[in-house]
């Protein structure tokens, strides 16, 4: 904020908007405001065993009916349960407050006077009924999360209290809007109608597309609540990829001393991956495969394989994973007419061109990487009643496919085969006999 204000010294702060991580969880003491421990990030897998052993199939079906989501350690409720079970022994339950990152920030920005959670963030916890638009008692019981520890849920354009004791921000400044980061990017990209979609390229990736019907979701790609504005909910299909930008970071550690920009430049020195495929199932696979036991693989190497081919395979892996989700979205909804991209990877022409080639459609890459921040700011602008127009910007770079449909299909079919290989696990009988035969788990 200091750097921002220094660059615009005449600016007057009229409101605060937040765009935040979603499934990550913080626990803290109400009496002191001090956290119970480090944030548990959305990629954290410590509750994997608990999710599979402590919860029944009936629990899972209820969660899907109420939330649109499947039980997975990525979501917030298992993390909240873990925090409660592992809180410091001197902290009584009545002094515990739980929340997603937006709740923690609102608490801090308001000096502890507001314990609130925005609807889109709440919808990613496994505790929130996306049709009733509130916490659900049956879900709270399944995960053992007391209602008293949770924030109240409110609309995305609700006034989330006013600031108190925040450096550089006058006391009493309204927190005018809060949005989950992927949802804010959807809003900021202007993808508010059916037939439009956006992909956010971060550590992981989120692909979202508004839908008209809650029945569009299935076990591969769930329906999520995008936002509640003016009292009306907007729903979207969303698929989450666990490793996208993180794939480039992993490969950069191996090949270019941790420098992602150098990795992408290295990948650009060859025309393709030379037959090499990288499936980055480092923490299993997310949507649409949802196999947390899947294992990463690199295949197709030969004596002619070089560092640049491995780097190119890492770039390809991002594009293929996005395509896997788009295929399901179009199967469950309508053909996409608009596909927009944001996030750090959009600065790479190679990543975006690869994406266009594998999708077989235009990709509109935003000229601003952090569209999620602009989306939250745009909603706050509206909420503050500003009558002047929201500043517009160009659509950024448009990438058009340059490979033919046959080549695209060949690449996609090959990727599907390699995905299936990550899902293979030896059967107990094969292991006992020392056989190398495998059984597909799908």
SULMO-V493032 format. One record per pair of residues at least 12 apart in sequence whose C-alpha atoms are under 10 Angstrom apart, sorted by the first residue. I is the first residue (numbers start at 1). J is the second residue. If there is no record, write none. Layout:
i->[I:I]
j->[J:J]
//
This chain:
i->[1:1:1:2:2:5:12:12:13:13:13:13:13:14:14:14:14:14:14:14:14:14:14:15:15:15:15:15:15:15:15:15:15:15:15:15:15:15:15:16:16:16:16:16:16:16:16:16:16:16:16:16:16:16:16:17:17:17:17:17:17:17:17:17:17:17:17:17:17:17:17:17:17:18:18:18:18:18:18:18:18:18:18:18:18:18:18:18:18:18:18:18:19:19:19:19:19:19:19:19:19:19:19:19:19:19:19:19:19:19:19:19:20:20:20:20:20:20:20:20:20:20:20:20:20:20:20:20:21:21:21:21:21:21:21:21:21:21:22:22:22:22:22:22:22:22:22:22:22:22:22:22:22:22:22:22:22:22:23:23:23:23:23:23:23:23:23:23:23:23:23:23:23:23:23:23:23:23:23:24:24:24:24:24:24:24:24:24:24:24:24:24:24:24:24:24:24:24:25:25:25:25:25:25:25:25:25:25:25:25:25:25:25:25:25:25:25:25:26:26:26:26:26:26:26:26:26:26:26:26:26:26:26:26:26:27:27:27:27:27:27:27:27:27:27:27:27:27:27:27:27:28:28:28:28:28:28:28:28:28:28:29:29:29:29:29:29:29:29:29:30:30:30:30:30:30:30:30:30:31:31:31:31:31:32:32:33:33:33:33:33:33:33:33:34:35:35:35:35:36:36:36:36:36:36:36:36:36:37:37:37:37:39:39:39:39:40:40:40:40:40:40:40:41:41:41:41:41:41:42:42:42:42:42:42:42:43:43:43:43:43:43:43:43:44:44:44:44:44:45:45:45:45:45:45:45:45:46:46:46:46:46:47:47:47:47:47:47:47:47:47:48:48:48:48:48:48:48:49:50:50:50:50:50:51:51:51:51:51:52:52:52:54:54:55:55:55:56:57:59:59:59:59:59:60:60:62:62:62:63:63:63:63:63:63:63:63:64:64:64:64:64:64:64:65:65:65:66:66:66:66:66:66:66:66:66:66:66:66:66:67:67:67:67:67:67:67:67:67:67:67:67:67:67:67:67:67:67:68:68:68:68:68:68:68:68:68:68:68:68:68:68:68:68:68:68:69:69:69:69:69:69:69:69:69:69:69:69:69:70:70:70:70:70:70:70:71:71:72:72:72:72:73:74:74:74:74:74:75:75:75:75:75:76:76:76:76:76:76:76:76:76:77:77:77:77:77:77:77:77:77:77:77:77:77:78:78:78:78:78:79:79:80:80:80:80:80:80:80:80:80:80:81:81:81:81:81:82:82:83:83:84:84:84:84:84:84:84:85:93:93:93:94:94:94:95:95:96:96:96:96:97:97:97:97:97:97:97:98:98:98:98:98:98:98:98:99:99:99:99:99:99:99:99:99:99:100:100:100:100:100:100:100:100:100:100:101:101:101:102:102:102:102:102:102:102:102:102:103:103:103:103:103:103:103:103:103:103:103:103:104:104:104:106:106:106:106:106:106:107:107:107:107:108:108:108:108:109:109:109:109:109:109:109:109:109:109:109:109:110:110:110:110:110:110:110:110:110:110:110:110:111:111:111:111:111:111:112:112:113:113:113:113:113:114:114:114:114:114:115:115:115:115:115:115:115:116:116:116:116:116:116:116:116:116:117:117:117:117:117:117:117:117:117:117:118:118:118:118:118:118:118:118:118:118:118:118:118:118:118:119:119:119:119:119:119:119:119:119:119:119:119:119:119:119:119:119:119:119:120:120:120:120:120:120:120:120:120:120:120:120:120:120:120:120:120:120:120:120:121:121:121:121:121:121:121:121:121:121:121:122:122:122:122:122:122:122:122:123:123:123:123:123:123:123:124:124:124:126:126:126:126:127:127:127:127:127:127:128:128:128:129:130:130:130:130:130:130:130:131:131:131:131:133:133:133:133:133:133:134:134:134:135:135:135:135:135:154:154:154:155:155:155:155:155:155:155:155:155:155:156:156:156:156:156:156:156:156:156:156:156:156:156:156:156:156:156:157:157:157:157:157:157:157:157:157:157:157:157:157:157:157:157:157:158:158:158:158:158:158:158:158:158:158:159:159:159:159:159:159:159:159:160:160:160:160:160:161:161:161:161:162:162:162:163:174:174:175:175:175:176:176:176:176:176:176:176:176:177:177:177:177:177:177:177:177:177:177:177:178:178:178:178:178:178:179:179:179:179:179:179:179:179:179:179:180:180:180:180:180:180:181:181:181:181:181:181:181:181:182:182:182:182:182:182:182:182:182:182:182:182:182:182:182:182:182:183:183:183:183:183:183:183:183:183:183:183:183:183:183:184:184:184:184:184:184:184:184:184:184:184:184:185:185:185:185:185:185:185:185:185:185:185:185:185:185:185:185:185:186:186:186:186:186:186:186:186:186:186:186:186:186:186:186:186:186:187:187:187:187:187:187:187:187:187:188:188:188:188:188:188:188:188:188:188:188:189:189:189:189:189:189:189:189:189:189:189:189:190:190:191:191:191:191:191:191:192:192:192:192:192:192:192:193:193:193:193:193:193:193:194:194:194:194:194:194:194:194:194:194:194:194:194:195:195:195:195:195:195:195:195:195:195:195:195:196:196:196:196:196:196:196:196:196:196:196:197:197:197:197:197:197:197:197:197:197:197:197:197:198:198:198:198:198:198:198:198:198:198:198:199:199:199:199:199:199:199:199:199:199:199:199:199:200:200:200:200:200:200:200:200:200:200:200:200:200:200:201:201:201:201:201:201:201:201:201:201:201:201:201:201:202:202:202:202:202:202:202:202:202:202:202:202:202:203:203:203:203:203:203:203:203:203:203:203:203:204:204:204:204:204:204:204:204:204:204:205:205:205:205:205:205:205:205:205:205:205:205:205:206:206:206:206:206:206:206:206:206:207:207:207:207:207:207:207:207:207:207:207:207:207:207:207:207:208:208:208:208:208:208:208:208:208:208:208:208:208:208:209:209:209:209:209:209:209:209:209:209:209:209:209:209:209:209:210:210:210:210:210:210:210:210:210:210:210:211:211:211:211:211:211:211:211:211:211:212:212:212:212:212:213:213:213:213:214:214:214:215:215:216:216:216:216:216:216:216:217:217:217:217:217:217:217:218:218:218:218:218:219:219:219:219:220:220:220:220:220:220:220:220:220:220:221:221:221:221:221:221:221:221:221:221:221:221:221:221:221:222:222:222:222:222:222:222:222:223:223:223:223:223:224:224:224:224:225:225:226:229:229:230:236:237:237:237:237:237:237:238:238:238:238:238:239:239:239:239:239:239:239:239:239:239:240:240:240:240:240:240:240:240:241:241:241:241:241:241:241:241:241:241:241:241:242:242:242:242:242:242:242:242:242:243:243:243:243:243:243:243:243:243:243:243:244:244:244:244:244:244:244:244:244:245:245:245:245:245:245:245:246:246:246:246:246:247:247:247:247:247:247:247:247:247:247:247:248:248:248:248:248:248:248:248:248:248:248:248:248:249:249:249:250:250:250:251:251:251:251:251:251:251:251:251:251:251:252:252:252:252:254:254:254:255:255:255:255:256:256:260:260:261:261:261:262:263:263:263:263:263:263:263:264:264:264:264:264:264:264:264:264:264:265:265:265:265:265:266:266:266:266:266:266:267:267:267:267:267:267:267:267:267:267:267:267:268:268:268:268:268:268:268:268:269:269:269:269:270:270:270:270:270:270:271:271:271:272:272:272:272:272:272:272:272:272:273:273:273:273:273:273:273:273:273:273:273:273:273:273:274:274:274:274:274:274:274:274:274:274:274:275:275:275:275:275:275:275:275:275:275:276:276:276:276:276:276:276:276:276:276:276:276:276:276:277:277:277:277:277:277:277:277:277:277:277:277:277:277:277:277:278:278:278:278:278:278:278:278:278:278:278:278:278:278:278:278:278:279:279:279:279:279:279:279:279:279:279:279:279:279:279:279:279:279:279:280:280:280:280:280:280:280:280:280:280:280:281:281:281:281:281:281:281:281:282:282:282:282:283:283:284:284:284:285:285:285:285:286:286:287:287:287:287:287:288:288:288:288:288:288:288:288:289:289:289:289:289:289:290:291:291:291:291:292:293:293:293:293:293:294:294:294:294:294:294:294:294:295:295:295:295:295:295:296:296:296:296:297:297:297:297:298:298:298:298:299:299:300:312:312:312:314:315:315:315:315:315:315:316:316:316:316:316:316:316:317:317:317:317:318:318:318:318:318:319:319:319:319:319:319:319:319:319:320:320:320:320:320:320:320:320:321:321:321:322:322:322:323:323:323:323:323:323:324:324:324:324:326:326:327:336:337:337:338:338:338:338:339:339:339:339:339:339:339:340:340:340:340:340:340:340:340:341:341:341:341:341:341:341:341:341:341:341:341:342:342:342:342:342:342:342:342:342:343:343:343:343:343:343:343:343:344:344:344:345:345:346:346:346:346:346:346:346:346:347:347:347:347:347:347:348:349:349:349:350:352:352:352:352:352:352:352:353:353:353:353:353:354:354:354:354:354:355:355:355:356:356:356:356:356:356:357:357:357:357:357:357:357:357:357:357:358:358:358:358:358:358:358:358:358:358:359:359:359:359:359:359:360:360:360:360:360:360:360:360:361:361:361:361:362:362:362:362:363:363:363:363:363:364:364:364:364:364:364:365:365:365:365:365:366:366:366:366:366:366:367:367:367:367:367:368:368:368:368:377:378:378:420:420:420:421:421:421:421:422:422:423:423:423:423:423:424:424:424:424:424:424:425:425:425:425:425:426:426:426:426:427:427:427]
j->[167:168:169:167:168:168:169:170:168:169:170:173:174:169:170:172:173:174:175:176:380:381:384:159:162:163:169:170:172:173:174:175:176:177:377:380:381:383:384:109:159:160:162:163:169:173:174:175:176:177:178:376:377:380:381:157:159:160:174:175:176:177:178:179:373:374:375:376:377:378:379:380:381:101:102:105:106:175:176:177:178:179:180:181:184:372:373:374:375:376:377:380:101:102:121:177:178:179:180:181:182:183:184:185:370:371:372:373:374:375:376:377:100:101:102:103:105:121:178:179:180:181:182:183:184:372:373:376:41:42:100:101:102:121:179:180:181:182:41:42:74:75:76:99:100:101:102:120:121:122:123:124:125:179:180:181:182:183:40:41:42:43:44:73:74:75:76:77:79:99:100:101:121:122:123:124:125:126:180:39:40:41:42:43:44:74:75:76:77:79:80:99:100:101:102:121:124:125:38:39:40:41:42:75:76:77:78:79:80:83:98:99:100:101:102:103:104:125:38:39:40:41:76:79:80:83:97:98:99:100:101:102:103:104:105:39:40:79:80:83:84:87:96:97:98:99:100:101:104:149:150:83:87:91:95:96:97:98:99:104:149:91:92:93:94:95:96:97:98:149:94:95:96:97:98:107:112:115:149:94:95:96:97:112:95:112:95:96:97:104:107:108:111:112:108:96:97:98:104:83:84:86:87:88:91:96:97:98:83:86:87:88:79:83:100:101:76:79:80:82:83:100:101:74:75:76:79:100:101:73:74:75:76:79:204:242:73:74:75:203:204:242:243:283:73:74:75:79:283:72:73:74:78:79:283:284:292:73:74:78:79:82:72:73:74:75:77:78:79:81:82:71:72:73:74:78:292:293:73:72:73:78:81:82:71:72:73:78:143:71:72:73:142:143:71:142:143:142:71:71:138:139:142:143:72:142:138:139:142:126:127:128:129:136:138:139:142:126:129:217:218:219:222:223:129:130:131:123:126:127:128:129:130:131:132:133:135:136:138:139:122:123:124:125:126:127:128:129:130:131:132:133:136:139:222:223:224:225:123:124:126:128:129:130:131:214:215:217:218:219:221:222:223:224:225:237:123:124:125:126:217:218:219:220:221:222:223:224:238:126:218:219:220:221:222:290:125:126:126:286:290:292:292:124:125:240:242:286:123:124:125:126:127:99:100:121:122:123:124:125:126:127:99:100:124:125:126:127:128:139:140:142:143:144:145:125:126:143:144:145:125:143:97:98:99:100:125:143:144:145:149:150:98:143:144:145:146:143:145:96:98:96:97:98:144:145:146:149:144:146:148:149:146:148:149:148:149:146:148:149:150:115:146:147:148:149:150:151:115:145:146:147:148:149:150:151:115:116:117:121:122:125:149:150:151:152:116:117:118:121:122:124:125:150:151:180:117:121:180:115:116:117:118:121:122:178:179:180:115:116:117:118:121:122:150:151:152:153:160:178:116:117:151:160:161:162:163:175:178:151:160:161:163:163:164:165:166:160:161:162:163:164:165:166:167:169:171:173:175:160:161:162:163:164:165:166:171:172:173:174:175:161:162:163:164:165:166:163:164:160:161:162:163:164:151:152:160:161:162:149:150:151:152:153:160:161:150:151:152:153:154:155:158:160:161:150:151:152:153:154:155:156:160:178:179:151:152:153:154:155:156:157:158:160:177:178:179:180:227:228:133:134:135:152:153:154:155:156:157:158:178:179:180:225:226:227:228:229:233:133:153:154:155:156:178:179:180:181:182:183:184:224:225:226:227:228:233:234:235:153:156:178:179:180:181:182:183:225:226:227:134:135:151:152:153:154:180:225:135:153:180:224:225:226:227:180:224:225:139:140:142:143:139:140:141:142:143:145:140:153:225:225:214:223:224:225:226:233:235:214:225:233:235:153:154:155:225:228:233:152:153:154:147:150:151:152:153:178:228:231:177:178:179:227:228:229:230:231:232:233:176:177:178:179:180:184:226:227:228:229:230:231:233:376:379:380:383:175:176:177:178:179:227:228:229:230:231:376:379:380:381:382:383:384:175:176:177:178:228:229:230:231:380:383:174:175:176:177:178:380:383:384:174:175:176:177:178:173:174:175:176:174:175:176:175:380:384:380:383:384:376:377:379:380:381:382:383:384:229:375:376:377:378:379:380:381:382:383:384:227:375:376:377:379:380:226:227:228:372:373:375:376:377:379:380:226:227:372:373:375:376:200:206:370:371:372:373:375:376:198:199:200:201:202:205:206:207:208:226:238:240:342:371:372:373:375:198:200:206:207:208:224:225:226:227:236:238:372:375:376:226:227:370:371:372:373:374:375:376:377:378:379:198:199:200:206:208:340:341:342:343:369:370:371:372:373:374:375:376:198:199:200:206:207:208:209:210:226:227:236:340:341:342:371:372:375:226:227:371:372:374:375:376:378:379:342:370:371:372:373:374:375:376:377:378:379:339:340:341:342:364:365:366:371:372:374:375:395:340:375:208:209:210:338:339:340:209:210:211:226:234:235:236:209:210:211:212:234:236:338:209:210:211:212:213:235:236:333:334:335:336:337:338:209:210:211:329:330:333:334:335:336:337:338:339:208:209:210:211:334:335:336:337:338:339:340:209:210:236:237:238:326:329:336:337:338:339:340:341:210:238:326:338:339:340:341:342:363:364:365:238:239:240:322:326:339:340:341:342:343:346:363:365:240:244:322:340:341:342:343:344:345:346:369:370:371:372:241:243:244:245:246:318:322:341:342:343:344:345:346:369:241:242:243:244:245:246:342:343:344:345:346:369:370:241:242:243:244:245:246:247:248:249:343:344:345:240:241:242:243:244:245:246:247:286:318:239:240:241:242:243:244:245:246:318:321:322:342:343:238:239:240:241:242:244:287:322:325:221:236:237:238:239:240:241:287:322:323:325:326:329:339:340:341:221:223:224:226:235:236:237:238:239:240:325:326:329:339:223:224:226:235:236:237:238:239:326:329:330:333:334:336:338:339:223:224:225:226:234:235:236:237:238:329:333:223:224:234:235:236:237:329:332:333:334:234:235:236:237:333:235:236:237:333:235:236:237:332:333:236:237:329:331:332:333:334:236:237:238:328:329:332:333:237:288:328:329:332:287:288:289:290:238:239:286:287:288:289:290:325:328:329:236:237:238:239:240:286:287:288:289:290:325:326:328:329:332:236:237:238:239:240:287:288:329:235:236:237:238:239:236:237:238:239:237:238:238:379:383:383:329:325:326:328:329:332:333:287:288:325:326:329:286:287:288:321:322:324:325:326:328:329:285:286:287:288:290:321:322:325:281:285:286:287:288:289:290:318:321:322:324:325:280:281:282:283:284:285:286:287:321:279:280:281:282:283:284:285:286:317:318:321:280:314:315:317:318:319:321:322:345:260:314:315:318:343:344:345:260:280:282:314:318:260:278:279:280:281:282:311:314:315:317:318:260:261:263:264:280:311:312:313:314:315:317:318:345:261:263:314:280:282:314:263:264:278:280:307:310:311:312:313:314:315:264:266:311:314:307:310:311:307:308:310:311:307:311:311:345:345:347:348:311:307:308:310:311:312:314:315:308:311:312:314:315:345:348:349:350:351:308:311:312:348:350:307:308:309:310:311:312:307:308:309:310:311:312:313:314:315:316:350:351:308:309:311:312:315:349:350:351:308:309:311:312:306:307:308:309:311:312:308:309:312:308:309:310:311:312:313:315:316:354:300:301:305:306:307:308:309:310:311:312:313:314:315:316:300:301:302:304:305:306:308:309:310:312:313:299:300:301:302:305:309:310:313:411:414:298:299:300:301:302:305:306:309:310:311:312:313:314:316:297:298:299:300:301:309:310:312:313:314:316:317:414:415:418:419:296:297:298:299:300:310:311:312:313:314:315:316:317:318:415:418:419:294:295:296:297:298:299:313:314:316:317:318:320:321:415:418:419:421:422:294:295:296:297:298:314:317:318:321:419:422:293:294:295:296:297:419:422:423:294:295:296:297:295:296:296:422:423:321:419:422:423:321:325:321:322:324:325:328:321:322:324:325:326:327:328:329:324:325:419:420:423:442:442:422:423:441:442:423:422:423:424:425:441:419:420:421:422:423:424:425:441:419:421:422:423:424:425:419:421:422:423:418:419:421:422:310:313:314:418:313:418:418:350:351:354:351:345:350:351:352:354:355:350:351:354:355:358:411:415:351:354:355:415:345:351:352:354:355:351:352:353:354:355:356:357:358:359:354:355:358:359:411:412:415:416:355:415:419:355:358:359:355:356:358:359:360:412:359:412:415:416:339:359:359:361:361:362:361:362:363:364:356:359:361:362:363:364:365:362:363:364:365:366:395:396:398:355:363:364:365:366:367:368:369:371:396:397:398:364:365:366:367:368:369:370:371:372:365:366:367:368:369:370:371:372:368:369:370:365:369:364:365:366:367:368:369:396:397:365:366:367:368:369:397:365:365:397:399:399:364:365:397:398:399:400:401:398:399:400:401:402:399:400:401:402:403:399:400:401:398:399:400:401:402:403:399:400:401:402:403:404:405:407:408:411:401:402:403:404:405:407:408:409:411:412:400:401:405:408:409:412:400:401:402:403:404:405:408:409:399:400:401:402:398:399:400:401:397:398:399:400:401:395:396:397:398:399:400:395:396:397:398:399:393:394:395:396:397:398:393:394:395:396:397:393:394:395:396:390:390:391:440:441:442:438:439:440:441:440:441:438:439:440:441:442:437:438:439:440:441:442:437:438:439:440:441:438:439:440:441:439:440:441]
//
